Amino acid sequence: MLYFKVLSFTALYKHKYDHSFCFGSHFLRHQSSASVNGDRVSSHATIQQKSHETVFIRDRWEGEVRHTCSRGDNLLITALESMALASEKESAKSDVQTRTKTTAAKHKESDVTSGSKKTDLTWWIVFGAILALTLGTRFYNVTVPDHVCWDETHFGKMGSWYINRTFFFDVHPPLGKMLIGLSGYLTGYDGKYPFDKPGDKYNGTHYEGMRIFCTALGAAIVPMSFHTVWDMTGSLTASAFGAAYILFDIGMLILNRYILLDPPLIFFMTASVMGMARVTKLTRDQQSFSRSWWTWLCFTGAMLACTISVKFVGLFVVLLVGLHTASDLWDVLGDLAKPVSYTVKQLIARAMTLIVLPIILYATFFYIHLHVLNHSGSGDGFYSSGFQSNLVGNSLYNVSMPREVAYGAVVTLKNHKTGGGYLHSHNHLYPKGFGAKQQQVTTYSHKDENNKWLIKPYNKQTVDNVTLVKHGDLIRFEHMQTKRNLHSHREQAPVTKKHMQVTCYGEEGQGDSNDVWQVQIIGGKDGDIVETVTSRLIFYHYIERCVLTTTAKQLPKWGFEQQEVTCNPNIRDRSAVWNVEDNQFDKLPSVNFQVYAPGFISRFFESHAVMLQGNSGLKPKEGEVTSRPWQWPINYRGQFFSGSDHRVYLLGNPIIWWSNLVFLGLFIAVFFVEVIKYQRNSGTLQSGQATSTVEEYKWRSLRASAWLFGGWLLHYLPFYAMGRVLYFHHYFPALVFNSMLAGVMLDYLTVKLPSWLRHTILGVALAALVYSFALFSPLAYGMSGPFSHEPNSTLAGLKWMDTWEF
């Protein structure tokens, strides 16, 4: 028996190896055919075809096996038939699974389409609610109070000057004031209201158009912030709360309801950031160089030009957009699916729209500004003599006067440096402790009779013949109004102690040897004649060996806050350059000075030099409330916009401002934690689509937060380095970025929480914003009655800090 068993096993083993090649070849052929057919399955019909092909292959396979193998191999054939049957069953099972997956995919696609429609509807409902609340809060009682509020006295007046085409000087670029003037002109304002001081009643003046225009620009900030956060994060919650933080802030509401430069400034700044975010989104969605992409790119460049054309702090958003654009280009360069030439095209497109276009628009705004303001006004004296010759009504406009300067001429001397004033004196003495008690000499930026001086020889009062003043001559200047001579001596200057004092001394033109000055023409030589306007002059004191100069330092109130004039022992002082502007002398023929009027390019650059110098020299007025940058984020002190019976007090919503600081700190902490985790490879993606989506959202939110944080830094930190006077309202551009950052971080920190807890937190946060807005709204819409520190005041409960003064 054992023998037969061994023999049977041996025969089976032999047949197995004899037919192994046949089995292997047919099996591999069957598997290959099934694999190819499986790769091509894409529909139910294909699945059925696969099933029929499988049965056919099985039948053919059995026939070939029977034909090839010997008749005695029943055991092997039976085994192969069993394997084929199992393969057929497995194929049928696969067909069922494929049908199931196809049906599920169709249902999922239907669910996504339905969810997308639902999301779109929700988006429009939320955006519509924000828009309605913005219009309601901003335009409610917008024309109240009907008197001049805070800096309306400046910018309303400047709008009037544009309507009247009267030239003036201001430290800011012209676009914001031009738009204010244009809005007033289009709404019936005639430009005649004086805007003298805050509190003055408008008394029927059509001021409403200018105020509503500024309010409309301020209102647009809220929906633009919503769109910005949406494009950066794709989160409806983050967008809604970013906009709500701006919508329900009392300070933002107040600042954007009056005739000021802040509404157009923040409007154009926010529009620039919105355009920046949209361009980035379109680029990542592979829509570069589409019509929409070009439109938004040009829009961004135009908004950048408008921002810096309102105030020079617009440079901060220009820098932000520039850095963001560099980041975009770096991402484009890292896309290996695109050639390097594609990145070059992106670079050229952005250079043309974000650099060249803004420069052209910026210059165009100044051209319009200088063309409109072509009549002489209060700001003439801040500019050079040549600049003034373009202004209708100015003493230099189309004027005829002697080309040369002669003894006996009555002249005005203008300091040649940017923004330099006229040599000036008045019948007031220097007080005790500030040098000799002699008549004050200053520089004054406005035209005045006290600016006129008579040129005399150093050794006599008059000359009989016409004698021209030449390089190297010794002369005296007699002040026409007081009949005293320009004088210097070894006394310390009143402010700059290293310089010597300059005074007017003597009586009826009689003085002493310290009244003698030597005329030197820069680049001149002996015998060269001093010419009106064009000669650049230095007046060298003959006794003390110093030069007549101005230090640009303001004198105290006893000097009427005019600029100090001294005699500087450093004869290379660049501020010691003067020119003769007016030249009155009847004995010489006159020439027309219009030929010396500068063109647009010269006036463009001079305007900027004067503005920058004036901006850096701004000082607080007596009793004016100023602040320091460290006080702004903590809402340390506000500022009165309106007094009397309708008080308006600029102050931030404390809930919003203080929570902004919290979210700033949380962002810094979260960002560094996530960066460290990523660096240590503990933040890599997990398997599964859900985890991938969460990680993608996380880094998209952190990237958006980082750029908003950078915007806040760029619009806040530079103020620490500024030497000019600063005010509370300078912080509000930075506040916009902080508010959008707060919305993004609130969403980011709650997105992983259970749904009920997340909705509870968001509901409480929204309720806090709305309640705090309602609580502090009297600060914006007007307060009356006792102040918060007085007895029986209804505002006492709102004074959360002792420094708040409402």
C-alpha positions in Angstrom: 0.0 0.0 0.0 2.8 2.4 0.9 4.4 1.6 -2.3 1.4 2.6 -4.4 1.1 5.9 -2.4 4.7 6.7 -3.1 4.4 5.9 -6.7 1.2 7.9 -7.1 3.0 11.0 -5.5 6.0 10.5 -7.7 3.9 10.5 -10.8 2.0 13.6 -9.7 5.3 15.4 -9.0 6.7 14.4 -12.4 3.6 15.6 -14.3 3.7 18.8 -12.3 7.1 19.7 -13.5 6.5 18.4 -17.1 3.6 20.8 -17.5 4.8 23.7 -15.4 5.9 25.7 -18.4 2.5 25.2 -20.0 0.7 26.3 -16.8 2.9 29.2 -16.2 2.7 30.7 -19.7 -1.1 30.4 -19.8 -1.5 31.8 -16.3 0.7 34.8 -17.0 -1.1 35.4 -20.3 -4.4 35.4 -18.4 -3.2 37.8 -15.7 -1.8 40.2 -18.3 -5.0 40.2 -20.2 -7.0 40.8 -17.1 -4.6 43.6 -16.0 -4.9 45.4 -19.3 -8.7 45.2 -19.2 -8.8 46.3 -15.6 -6.8 49.4 -16.4 -9.3 50.3 -19.1 -12.4 49.9 -17.0 -14.2 53.3 -16.9 -17.9 52.5 -17.1 -20.5 49.8 -16.4 -20.3 48.6 -20.0 -16.6 48.2 -19.7 -17.1 46.1 -16.5 -19.5 43.8 -18.3 -17.1 43.4 -21.2 -14.4 42.5 -18.7 -16.6 39.7 -17.3 -17.2 38.2 -20.7 -13.6 38.3 -21.7 -12.7 36.6 -18.4 -15.1 33.7 -19.2 -13.8 33.4 -22.7 -10.2 33.3 -21.5 -11.1 30.6 -19.0 -12.7 28.3 -21.6 -9.8 28.7 -24.0 -7.4 28.2 -21.1 -9.1 24.9 -20.2 -9.0 23.6 -23.8 -5.4 24.4 -24.2 -4.5 22.8 -20.9 -6.4 19.6 -21.8 -4.8 19.5 -25.2 -1.3 20.0 -23.9 -1.4 17.9 -20.8 -1.8 14.1 -20.8 -5.2 12.4 -20.2 -4.1 10.9 -16.9 -3.6 14.3 -15.2 -7.1 14.6 -13.8 -5.9 15.8 -10.5 -4.0 18.7 -12.0 -6.8 19.7 -14.3 -9.3 19.6 -11.5 -7.0 21.9 -9.5 -6.7 24.3 -12.4 -10.4 24.4 -13.0 -10.9 25.3 -9.3 -8.4 28.2 -9.7 -10.2 29.5 -12.8 -13.5 29.3 -11.0 -12.1 31.2 -8.1 -10.7 33.8 -10.5 -14.1 34.2 -12.1 -15.8 34.7 -8.7 -13.1 37.3 -7.8 -13.8 39.1 -11.0 -17.5 39.2 -10.3 -16.9 40.5 -6.8 -14.6 43.2 -8.3 -17.4 44.2 -10.7 -19.8 44.7 -7.8 -17.3 46.8 -5.9 -16.6 48.9 -8.9 -20.3 49.6 -9.4 -20.6 50.5 -5.8 -17.7 52.9 -5.9 -19.1 54.6 -9.1 -22.5 55.1 -7.5 -20.8 56.5 -4.4 -18.7 58.9 -6.5 -21.8 60.1 -8.2 -23.5 60.7 -4.9 -20.4 62.5 -3.6 -20.3 64.7 -6.6 -23.9 65.6 -6.1 -23.2 66.4 -2.5 -20.3 68.6 -3.4 -22.3 70.5 -5.9 -25.1 71.0 -3.4 -22.6 72.0 -0.7 -21.0 74.5 -3.1 -24.3 76.1 -3.8 -25.1 76.2 -0.1 -21.7 77.8 0.6 -22.2 80.4 -2.1 -25.6 81.3 -0.6 -24.1 81.5 2.9 -21.2 83.7 1.6 -23.6 86.2 0.0 -25.8 86.3 3.1 -22.8 87.0 5.4 -21.3 89.6 3.0 -24.7 91.2 2.5 -25.2 91.5 6.3 -21.8 93.1 6.7 -22.5 95.5 3.9 -25.8 96.5 5.4 -24.4 97.1 8.8 -21.5 99.1 7.4 -23.9 101.4 5.5 -26.1 101.8 8.5 -23.4 102.6 11.1 -21.3 104.8 8.8 -24.0 107.0 7.3 -26.2 107.4 10.4 -26.4 111.2 11.2 -23.3 111.7 9.0 -24.0 115.5 8.7 -24.1 115.9 12.5 -22.6 118.0 14.0 -23.1 120.9 11.6 -19.9 122.6 12.7 -16.2 122.3 11.9 -14.7 119.2 13.6 -11.0 118.9 14.4 -8.8 118.8 11.2 -11.7 119.7 9.0 -10.4 123.2 9.6 -7.3 122.3 7.5 -8.5 119.9 4.9 -11.8 121.6 4.3 -9.9 124.8 3.8 -7.5 123.1 1.3 -10.5 121.8 -0.6 -11.7 125.3 -0.9 -8.3 126.4 -2.2 -8.5 123.8 -5.0 -12.0 125.1 -6.0 -10.6 128.7 -6.0 -7.3 127.5 -7.6 -5.3 129.2 -4.9 -1.8 127.9 -4.3 -0.9 126.7 -0.8 1.7 124.7 1.0 1.1 121.4 2.8 3.3 118.6 4.0 1.3 115.9 2.3 0.9 115.0 -1.4 -2.1 116.4 -3.2 -4.5 113.6 -4.2 -6.6 113.4 -1.0 -7.2 117.2 -0.9 -7.9 117.3 -4.6 -10.6 114.6 -4.2 -12.1 116.5 -1.2 -12.2 119.7 -3.3 -13.7 117.9 -6.3 -16.4 116.3 -4.1 -17.3 119.7 -2.7 -17.3 121.3 -6.2 -19.6 118.5 -7.6 -22.1 118.8 -4.7 -22.5 122.6 -4.9 -19.9 124.0 -2.5 -18.5 127.3 -3.8 -15.2 127.3 -1.8 -15.9 130.4 0.1 -16.3 129.1 3.6 -13.2 130.1 5.7 -12.9 126.9 7.9 -11.2 129.2 10.5 -11.3 127.0 13.6 -13.1 123.9 15.1 -16.5 124.6 16.4 -17.5 127.2 13.8 -21.0 126.6 12.4 -21.3 125.9 8.7 -24.5 128.1 8.5 -25.9 126.8 5.3 -22.6 126.0 3.6 -22.8 122.9 1.4 -20.3 120.9 3.4 -22.3 117.7 3.3 -21.0 116.5 0.0 -17.4 116.5 1.2 -18.3 114.8 4.4 -20.4 112.1 2.7 -17.6 111.5 0.2 -15.1 110.8 2.9 -17.6 108.7 4.8 -18.2 106.6 1.6 -14.5 105.9 1.2 -14.2 104.9 4.9 -17.2 102.6 4.6 -15.7 100.7 1.7 -12.8 99.7 3.9 -15.0 97.1 5.6 -16.1 95.0 2.6 -12.6 95.3 1.1 -11.2 93.8 4.2 -13.7 91.0 4.0 -12.6 90.2 0.4 -8.9 90.4 1.3 -9.2 87.8 4.1 -11.3 85.6 1.9 -8.8 85.6 -0.9 -5.9 84.9 1.5 -7.6 82.1 3.5 -10.7 80.9 1.7 -12.4 80.9 5.2 -15.8 82.6 5.5 -15.5 82.7 9.3 -12.1 84.5 9.1 -13.4 86.9 6.5 -16.5 87.8 8.5 -14.6 88.4 11.8 -11.8 90.3 10.1 -14.4 92.7 8.7 -16.4 92.7 11.9 -13.4 93.9 13.9 -13.2 96.9 11.6 -17.0 97.4 11.4 -17.6 97.5 15.1 -14.6 99.6 16.1 -15.7 103.1 17.3 -12.4 104.7 16.4 -12.5 103.5 12.8 -16.1 104.8 12.6 -15.2 108.2 13.9 -12.1 108.7 11.8 -14.0 107.9 8.6 -16.9 110.3 9.0 -15.3 113.7 8.6 -13.5 115.8 6.0 -10.0 114.3 6.6 -7.2 112.7 4.7 -7.5 109.4 6.7 -10.5 108.0 4.9 -8.9 108.2 1.4 -5.6 107.1 2.8 -6.9 103.9 4.5 -9.3 103.3 1.6 -6.5 103.2 -1.0 -4.2 101.3 1.3 -6.9 98.6 1.9 -7.7 98.5 -1.9 -4.0 97.9 -2.6 -3.8 95.0 -0.2 -7.1 93.5 -1.6 -5.6 93.7 -5.1 -2.4 92.1 -3.9 -4.3 89.2 -2.4 -6.5 88.7 -5.5 -3.5 88.7 -7.9 -1.8 86.0 -5.7 -5.0 83.9 -5.8 -5.3 84.2 -9.5 -1.7 83.3 -10.0 -2.0 80.1 -7.9 -5.1 79.2 -9.7 -3.1 79.1 -13.0 -4.9 82.2 -14.3 -1.9 84.3 -14.9 -2.0 86.6 -18.0 -5.8 86.3 -18.2 -7.9 89.4 -18.5 -9.0 89.2 -14.8 -5.3 88.8 -13.8 -4.2 91.9 -15.8 -7.2 93.9 -14.5 -6.4 93.2 -10.8 -2.7 93.8 -11.4 -3.3 97.2 -12.9 -5.9 97.9 -10.1 -3.2 97.2 -7.5 -0.7 99.5 -9.1 -3.2 102.3 -9.4 -4.2 101.9 -5.8 -0.5 102.0 -4.7 -0.1 105.3 -6.6 -3.2 106.7 -5.0 -2.1 105.7 -1.5 1.3 107.4 -1.7 -0.4 110.4 -3.4 -2.5 111.0 -0.3 0.3 110.7 2.3 3.9 109.7 2.2 3.1 106.9 4.8 1.7 105.1 1.7 5.3 104.0 1.1 4.7 101.4 3.8 2.0 99.6 1.8 4.2 99.9 -1.3 6.9 98.1 0.5 4.5 95.4 1.7 3.2 94.8 -1.8 6.7 94.7 -3.1 7.8 92.1 -0.7 4.6 90.0 -1.3 5.3 90.3 -5.1 8.8 89.0 -4.6 7.4 86.1 -2.7 5.0 85.3 -5.5 7.7 85.4 -8.0 9.8 83.1 -5.9 6.9 80.6 -5.8 6.5 80.9 -9.6 10.2 80.2 -10.1 9.9 77.1 -7.9 7.3 75.6 -10.2 9.3 73.2 -12.2 6.4 72.6 -14.6 7.0 76.2 -15.9 10.1 77.3 -17.8 12.3 80.1 -16.4 11.0 82.4 -19.3 7.6 82.2 -17.7 9.0 83.7 -14.5 10.7 86.4 -16.5 7.3 87.3 -18.1 5.8 87.5 -14.7 8.6 89.8 -13.5 8.2 92.1 -16.5 4.4 92.2 -16.1 4.6 93.1 -12.4 7.3 95.7 -13.0 5.2 97.5 -15.6 2.0 97.5 -13.5 3.4 97.8 -10.0 6.3 100.2 -10.6 6.0 102.0 -13.9 2.2 102.5 -13.8 2.3 104.0 -10.2 5.1 106.3 -11.1 3.2 107.6 -14.1 0.0 108.1 -12.1 1.8 109.7 -9.2 3.5 112.3 -11.5 0.1 112.8 -13.3 -1.5 113.7 -10.0 1.2 116.3 -9.3 0.9 117.7 -12.8 -2.9 118.2 -12.2 -2.1 119.7 -8.7 0.3 122.3 -10.1 -1.9 123.1 -13.1 -5.0 123.7 -11.0 -3.3 125.7 -8.2 -1.9 128.4 -10.5 -2.8 131.5 -8.4 -0.7 133.1 -5.7 -1.6 132.2 -2.2 -0.3 131.8 1.4 2.2 129.1 0.5 4.3 131.0 -2.1 7.1 131.8 0.3 8.0 128.2 1.0 9.1 127.8 -2.6 11.9 129.3 -4.7 11.7 132.6 -6.5 11.6 130.7 -9.8 8.8 128.5 -8.7 6.8 131.5 -7.6 7.1 133.1 -11.0 4.6 130.6 -12.3 1.8 131.8 -9.9 -0.7 134.3 -11.2 -0.8 137.3 -8.8 2.6 136.7 -7.3 5.0 139.6 -7.4 7.3 137.6 -9.6 4.6 136.4 -12.1 5.2 138.0 -15.5 7.0 140.7 -13.6 9.5 143.2 -15.0 12.3 144.4 -12.8 16.0 145.3 -13.2 18.2 142.4 -14.1 21.1 143.8 -12.1 21.2 144.9 -8.5 22.4 148.4 -7.7 23.1 150.5 -4.6 20.0 152.2 -3.4 17.7 149.3 -4.5 15.1 148.0 -2.1 15.3 144.2 -2.2 14.1 141.0 -0.5 16.5 138.3 0.3 15.3 134.7 0.2 17.3 131.8 1.7 18.2 129.5 -1.1 17.8 126.2 0.7 14.6 124.1 0.2 11.7 125.8 2.0 13.9 128.7 3.0 12.2 131.9 4.2 12.8 135.6 3.7 15.3 137.6 5.7 13.0 139.4 8.1 13.0 141.8 11.1 10.4 143.4 13.3 10.3 146.0 16.0 10.8 143.6 18.8 14.0 143.0 20.9 15.7 139.8 22.0 14.7 139.2 25.6 17.2 139.1 28.5 19.3 136.0 28.5 19.3 135.6 24.7 22.2 137.8 23.7 22.2 141.6 23.4 18.7 143.3 23.7 18.7 144.5 20.2 16.1 144.1 17.4 15.3 140.5 16.3 16.2 139.2 12.9 14.6 136.0 11.6 13.5 134.2 8.5 9.8 134.3 7.7 8.1 132.1 5.0 5.4 134.6 4.0 5.7 137.8 2.0 5.7 140.8 4.3 6.8 144.5 4.3 9.2 143.6 7.1 11.2 141.5 4.5 12.4 144.6 2.6 16.0 145.9 2.9 17.8 148.9 1.4 21.3 148.2 0.0 23.9 150.9 0.9 27.7 151.3 0.5 29.6 150.4 3.6 30.9 153.9 4.1 28.1 156.3 3.1 24.3 156.5 3.1 23.6 157.2 -0.5 25.2 157.2 -4.0 24.7 159.8 -6.6 25.1 157.7 -9.8 23.9 154.3 -10.7 26.4 151.9 -9.2 26.0 148.2 -9.5 26.8 145.8 -6.7 29.6 143.4 -7.6 31.3 140.3 -6.3 33.5 141.3 -3.3 31.8 144.6 -2.5 31.4 145.7 1.1 27.8 146.8 1.8 25.2 147.4 4.5 21.6 146.4 4.7 19.1 148.9 6.2 15.7 147.5 7.4 13.1 149.6 5.6 10.5 149.6 8.3 12.7 150.3 11.4 15.7 152.1 9.8 18.2 149.9 11.6 21.2 148.1 10.0 21.8 144.4 9.8 24.3 143.7 12.5 26.4 140.9 14.1 28.7 140.8 17.1 30.4 138.4 19.6 27.2 137.4 21.4 25.8 133.9 21.4 22.9 133.2 19.1 19.6 132.7 21.0 19.2 129.0 20.2 22.4 127.8 18.4 25.0 128.8 21.0 28.0 128.0 18.7 26.9 130.7 16.3 26.9 134.5 16.8 23.8 136.6 17.2 22.4 138.6 14.3 20.4 141.8 15.1 19.3 145.1 13.7 21.2 148.0 15.3 21.5 151.8 15.1 19.1 154.6 14.4 18.0 156.1 11.1 20.5 154.0 9.2 23.5 155.0 11.4 25.3 152.1 13.1 28.9 150.9 13.5 31.6 148.7 11.8 29.7 145.5 12.8 27.1 146.4 10.2 29.5 145.7 7.3 29.0 142.6 5.1 31.0 141.4 2.1 29.0 140.1 -1.0 30.3 136.9 -2.6 28.7 135.3 -5.6 29.1 131.5 -5.6 31.4 130.7 -8.5 31.9 134.4 -9.1 35.1 136.5 -9.6 36.0 140.1 -9.1 33.9 142.4 -11.3 30.9 140.0 -11.6 27.6 141.8 -11.2 25.0 140.6 -8.7 21.8 139.6 -10.6 18.2 139.3 -9.5 16.9 135.8 -8.7 19.7 133.9 -10.5 22.8 134.9 -8.5 23.5 132.7 -5.5 25.0 134.9 -2.8 26.9 134.6 0.5 27.1 137.5 2.9 30.4 137.4 4.8 30.7 139.5 8.0 33.7 141.7 7.6 34.7 142.0 11.3 33.6 138.6 12.9 34.6 136.4 9.9 31.3 134.5 9.8 28.5 134.0 7.3 24.8 135.0 7.5 22.7 131.9 7.7 19.5 130.4 9.1 19.5 127.3 11.3 15.9 126.3 10.6 15.4 126.1 14.3 12.2 127.8 15.6 12.5 130.6 18.1 10.3 130.5 21.2 7.1 132.5 21.4 9.0 135.8 22.0 10.3 135.3 18.5 6.8 134.5 17.1 8.1 130.9 16.3 9.9 132.2 13.3 13.2 130.7 12.3 16.5 131.6 13.8 19.1 133.7 11.9 22.7 133.6 13.0 26.3 134.3 11.9 28.1 131.0 11.5 31.9 130.8 11.9 31.8 127.8 9.6 31.9 129.6 6.3 31.1 126.4 4.4 27.5 126.3 5.8 25.2 125.2 3.0 22.3 127.1 4.5 24.2 130.4 4.1 23.1 130.9 0.5 20.7 133.6 -0.5 19.3 135.2 -3.6 17.7 138.6 -4.4 14.0 138.0 -5.1 12.4 141.4 -5.4 14.5 144.3 -6.8 12.9 147.8 -6.8 15.1 150.4 -8.5 13.6 152.9 -11.0 16.9 154.0 -12.5 17.6 150.7 -14.3 15.7 149.2 -17.2 13.4 146.3 -16.4 13.3 142.8 -18.0 10.6 140.2 -17.9 11.5 137.3 -15.6 9.0 134.8 -17.0 11.8 133.4 -19.0 13.4 132.1 -15.8 10.3 130.2 -14.7 11.1 126.5 -14.2 9.3 123.7 -16.0 7.1 120.9 -14.5 10.0 118.5 -13.7 11.9 121.2 -11.6 8.7 122.2 -9.8 7.9 118.5 -9.2 11.2 117.8 -7.4 11.2 121.1 -5.5 7.6 120.4 -4.2 8.9 117.1 -2.8 11.9 118.6 -1.2 9.7 121.3 0.5 7.1 118.8 1.6 9.7 116.4 3.1 11.4 119.2 5.0 8.1 120.6 6.2 7.0 117.2 7.4 10.1 116.5 9.4 9.9 119.9 11.0 6.3 119.6 12.3 6.0 120.6 16.0 3.0 120.5 18.3 1.0 123.6 18.9 0.4 124.9 22.3 -2.2 122.9 24.2 -2.4 120.3 21.4 -2.9 116.7 22.4 -0.1 114.5 21.0 0.9 110.9 21.7 3.7 108.4 21.4 3.6 105.1 19.4 3.7 102.9 22.5 0.4 104.4 23.6 -1.5 103.6 20.5 -2.1 99.8 20.6 -3.2 99.9 24.2 -5.8 102.7 23.5 -4.1 104.8 26.2 -5.6 108.2 25.3 -8.2 109.4 22.8 -8.6 112.8 21.1 -11.5 115.2 20.9 -13.0 115.7 17.5 -15.8 118.0 18.6 -16.5 119.9 21.7 -19.4 122.1 22.9 -22.8 120.5 23.2 -22.1 117.7 20.8 -18.9 116.0 21.9 -17.1 113.4 19.7 -14.1 111.7 21.2 -11.8 109.6 19.0 -11.1 106.4 20.9 -10.9 102.7 19.9 -13.3 100.1 21.0 -11.4 98.6 24.0 -12.7 95.1 23.4 -11.4 95.1 19.9 -8.1 96.9 20.5 -7.1 94.8 23.5 -8.2 91.5 21.9 -6.1 92.6 18.9 -3.1 92.6 21.1 -4.0 89.1 22.4 -4.2 87.8 18.9 -0.9 89.4 17.9 0.7 87.5 20.8 -1.1 84.3 19.9 0.0 84.5 16.3 3.7 84.9 17.2 3.5 81.9 19.6 1.6 79.7 17.2 3.8 80.6 14.2 7.0 79.8 16.0 5.6 76.5 17.4 4.4 75.4 13.9 7.7 76.4 12.3 9.7 74.4 14.9 7.4 71.4 14.5 7.8 71.5 10.7 11.6 71.8 11.0 11.7 68.7 13.3 9.4 66.8 10.9 6.6 66.4 13.4 4.3 68.5 11.3 4.4 66.3 8.2 1.2 65.3 6.5 -0.6 62.2 7.8 -2.1 59.7 5.4 -5.6 60.5 4.3 -7.3 63.3 2.4 -8.9 64.9 5.5 -5.5 65.4 7.2 -4.1 66.8 4.0 -6.9 69.3 3.8 -6.4 70.4 7.4 -2.7 70.8 6.9 -3.3 72.8 3.8 -5.7 75.1 5.6 -3.3 75.5 8.5 -0.4 76.7 6.4 -2.6 78.9 4.2 -4.0 80.6 7.4 -0.5 81.0 8.9 0.8 82.4 5.6 -2.0 84.9 5.5 -1.5 85.8 9.1 2.3 86.3 8.6 1.6 88.8 5.8 -1.0 90.7 7.8 1.4 90.7 10.7 4.1 92.1 8.4 1.6 94.8 7.3 1.0 95.8 10.9 4.7 96.0 11.6 5.4 98.1 8.5 2.7 100.6 9.4 3.5 100.8 13.1 7.2 100.4 13.9 8.6 103.2 11.6 6.8 105.8 13.8 9.3 105.1 16.6 12.0 106.5 14.3 10.1 109.7 13.3 11.1 113.0 14.9 8.0 114.9 13.8 4.9 115.4 16.0 2.7 112.3 16.2 -1.0 111.9 16.8 -3.3 109.0 17.8 -4.9 108.7 14.4 -1.5 107.7 12.8 -2.1 104.2 14.2 -5.3 103.4 12.3 -3.7 102.1 9.1 -1.8 99.5 11.2 -5.1 98.8 13.0 -6.7 97.5 9.8 -4.0 94.8 9.4 -4.3 93.9 13.1 -8.0 93.5 12.8 -7.8 91.3 9.8 -5.2 89.2 11.6 -7.5 88.8 14.6 -10.2 87.4 12.3 -7.8 84.9 10.8 -6.4 83.8 14.1 -9.8 83.4 15.8 -10.9 81.1 13.0 -7.6 79.2 13.1 -7.6 78.6 16.8 -11.2 77.3 16.8 -11.3 75.3 13.6 -10.2 72.0 15.3 -12.6 72.3 18.2 -15.9 70.3 18.4 -18.6 72.0 16.4 -20.7 73.0 19.4 -17.7 74.5 21.2 -16.5 76.4 18.2 -19.9 77.9 17.5 -20.2 78.9 21.1 -16.9 80.7 21.1 -17.6 82.5 17.8 -21.1 83.5 19.0 -19.7 84.9 22.3 -17.0 86.8 20.4 -19.5 88.3 17.9 -21.8 89.2 20.8 -18.9 91.0 22.6 -18.1 93.0 19.5 -21.7 94.1 19.0 -22.3 94.9 22.6 -19.1 96.9 23.0 -20.0 98.9 19.9 -23.4 99.7 21.3 -21.9 100.6 24.6 -19.3 103.1 23.3 -21.3 104.4 20.3 -22.1 107.7 22.1 -18.4 108.6 21.6 -19.0 108.5 17.8 -22.6 109.7 17.4 -22.3 112.5 20.0 -22.3 113.0 23.8 -23.9 115.8 25.8 -24.3 116.5 29.5 -21.6 116.1 32.2 -18.1 114.7 31.4 -17.3 111.2 32.6 -15.4 112.5 35.6 -18.2 114.9 36.7 -21.0 114.0 39.1 -24.2 112.4 37.7 -22.5 111.6 34.4 -24.1 108.9 32.4 -20.7 108.2 30.8 -18.9 107.4 34.1 -19.3 103.7 33.5 -17.5 103.9 30.2 -14.3 105.4 31.6 -12.3 102.2 32.0 -9.0 104.1 32.0 -8.1 107.3 33.9 -6.5 108.7 30.8 -9.7 108.7 28.8 -11.1 112.3 28.9 -14.6 112.2 27.5 
